[in-house]
Every structure is written in structure tokens, then in C-alpha cells.
Amino acid sequence: MTVTPIRVEHLPEPISHYTDAVRVGDLVFVSGCTASNSEGTVDTDDAAAQTRIILSTMAEILAAAGSDLSRVARVTVYLTDIRDRTVINPVRQEFFGAHRPASTLIEVSRLAVPGAKVEIEAVAAASGPLAR
């Protein structure tokens, strides 16, 4: 089975040894996404705004891998403040609609990107060929 790294060129360069996603057969594994801008910094401390940026970025990554948000099977959400769950849920509903992926929510003391309050990773089914 072919393992294909996915890199969306205009996104911030990964801060460590990883890529935006990896497609293995008909599965897409999306690395943890934060609300980093093109310089790799976070512009807002609002958890809902960060989640909106993250899910928009994730949609781009999935498209590059031949998938989309409707095919996400699982997400893992990391929050620096568990109370933000109620703030980010409406944003998740906005992006996923009626689709409900399996989900795990974990509170962490901090994330690798300074100022990040939310990080989300995902596993999705591929729906088509890789975008080129």
C-alpha cells in the first residue's frame, strides 16, 4: 500500500518533522492543526475563531488528499481550557453539519504553538484522487 505525504504549500511550514497529512490507501490522516497564520503565529485568542480557522485549513488539507469534511471518521480535539468546549461546538456543527464523526476531547496544559488554545487532528476516508 502506498503512503503519500500531503503538503499544502501556502500553509505554515510544519514546526517539526511531519507533514500536513498522509494518505494510505483510502484513509487520510491529518496532522494536528492549529490556527497558525502564514508566519506560524496565532492572531486571535478566541477559541471559536481559532476553531473556524482550523476547520477551514483542515478542509483544504482534506481536499488536497482527495477527501472532505463529510468523510471525516474521527477527530481528536485538544483544548487548553476544557470550558471552551461549549464555545467550539457550534463551530464544529457549522462545518460538519449533520455529519457526526467519532470524537475525543482532551484538555492539555499548553500546545506547541504559542497562543494556540485549540488543536484538532482527524482521520478521514478518501473519496477521490489526490489533488494536483
Salt bridges, closest charged atoms under 4 A:
GLU13 OE1 - ARG7 NH2 3.30
ASP20 OD2 - ARG7 NH1 2.83
ASP26 OD1 - ARG23 NH2 3.91
GLU60 OE1 - HIS10 NE2 2.52
ASP81 OD2 - ARG83 NH2 2.87
ASP84 OD2 - LYS117 NZ 3.72
GLU94 OE1 - ARG52 NH2 2.73
